Amino acid sequence: MTLRRFLDHAFTVVIFSWVILQFASCEIKVPVTNEVNLPQKIESTWKNLKKQNLISGSILIQKGDKILFQDGPQDKIYAISSMSKAFVGQRYLALQQQGLDLQTPACHWLKNFCTGKMEKITLQMLLNHKSGFGRDLSFWHFLKRSFNSQWSIQDIDSLPLKESHLDNPPGERFQYSNFGYLVLSRLLELIEKKSFANIITATTANAGLQYTAAIQANDILPVSLLLPWGNLQGQLHLKTILFRSAGAGGIKSSAKDMAKWLHSLDMADFQKIFPTPKDHYAHGWVQSQNQTFKSFWHNGASLGAYSLMAVVPSSDLRIVILTDNFKPTKQWADKAEQFEQYFY
């Protein structure tokens, strides 16, 4: 066998093996803990992942005004991915307190929702992922949005919507939907008569945040490719990726800013949006169901970024994790994304 043929075969085996690996999960079980030991457990998990070169980014654990643990640059800006949904949820909560009825159908503002069962979809259903939409409107719509440089959330106004776009009847069951939060972002623009970027700017300014804003088309954020032998630093140009995600995943921030924002939240608001302990998801937040302590959290993941934020009201504990690492195999990514198990 010639050297060239051997190398061709070797390359084919490597690529084929890598593709097969992407379909295999690597379930990571974190140690069971309690509220007192939670900060130390998360710190230990972070340090262990860094030792294995499985994570790159910033972490901040804070209790009241005291910093219990921090690592990585606290002012570095990252994409926070799906944690963006909580900013949308908090804005709707503020508007509700000003008189907005969250039981109002989206059809009130978006006439293409005034058809069949879709006319029943309310703001509350969208906020709680019970609109009936799947993760996206369709795979085709996801591709069109991602790679069409002319797409904007204003295009939602003219989408030819029909009942077949719904996976379930509105209000029937929970189904996580990025498209639903895109719709909520557009509805915010129509309700407040401002662009989504300006709404987020005003929201973050009120909280005294310096580095938090809607991602723009010319933004370039860091990305790290972590390999067993090193860390390859690069940049992620967001022109055709996250800036179109708006409230579904299109906000950037820093660990320091996110901790400050969590500190600014009124803990009584969580009781309003989660009236019973069995409520799982509301307004861009997840309520823990199986822990001995009550927490509210959300994670996020996109190419080159993993994020998590959590609040434990009874101990005034706040945790922020932002990363820029991209793992080339799903198994490594699973290991780097295990923190939310502490809050399920």
HELIX and SHEET records of a PDB file:
HELIX    1   1 LEU A    3  LEU A   21  1                                  19    
HELIX    2   2 LEU A   38  LYS A   51  1                                  14    
HELIX    3   3 SER A   81  MET A   83  5                                   3    
HELIX    4   4 SER A   84  GLN A   97  1                                  14    
HELIX    5   5 ALA A  106  HIS A  108  5                                   3    
HELIX    6   6 LYS A  111  PHE A  113  5                                   3    
HELIX    7   7 GLY A  116  LYS A  120  5                                   5    
HELIX    8   8 LEU A  123  LEU A  127  1                                   5    
HELIX    9   9 PHE A  139  PHE A  147  1                                   9    
HELIX   10  10 ILE A  153  SER A  158  5                                   6    
HELIX   11  11 GLU A  163  HIS A  165  5                                   3    
HELIX   12  12 ASN A  178  GLU A  192  1                                  15    
HELIX   13  13 PHE A  196  ASN A  206  1                                  11    
HELIX   14  14 LEU A  242  ALA A  248  5                                   7    
HELIX   15  15 ALA A  255  SER A  264  1                                  10    
HELIX   16  16 MET A  267  ILE A  273  1                                   7    
HELIX   17  17 PRO A  313  SER A  315  5                                   3    
HELIX   18  18 LYS A  330  ALA A  336  1                                   7    
HELIX   19  19 PHE A  339  PHE A  343  5                                   5    
SHEET    1   A 7 LYS A  66  ASP A  71  0                                        
SHEET    2   A 7 GLY A  57  LYS A  63 -1                                        
SHEET    3   A 7 LEU A 317  THR A 323 -1                                        
SHEET    4   A 7 ALA A 305  VAL A 312 -1                                        
SHEET    5   A 7 PHE A 296  SER A 302 -1                                        
SHEET    6   A 7 TRP A 285  GLN A 287 -1                                        
SHEET    7   A 7 TYR A 281  ALA A 282 -1                                        
SHEET    1   B 3 TYR A  78  ALA A  79  0                                        
SHEET    2   B 3 ILE A 251  SER A 253 -1                                        
SHEET    3   B 3 ALA A 213  ALA A 214 -1                                        
SHEET    1   C 3 GLY A 230  HIS A 237  0                                        
SHEET    2   C 3 ILE A 220  LEU A 227 -1                                        
SHEET    3   C 3 ASN A 325  PHE A 326  1                                        
END                                                                             
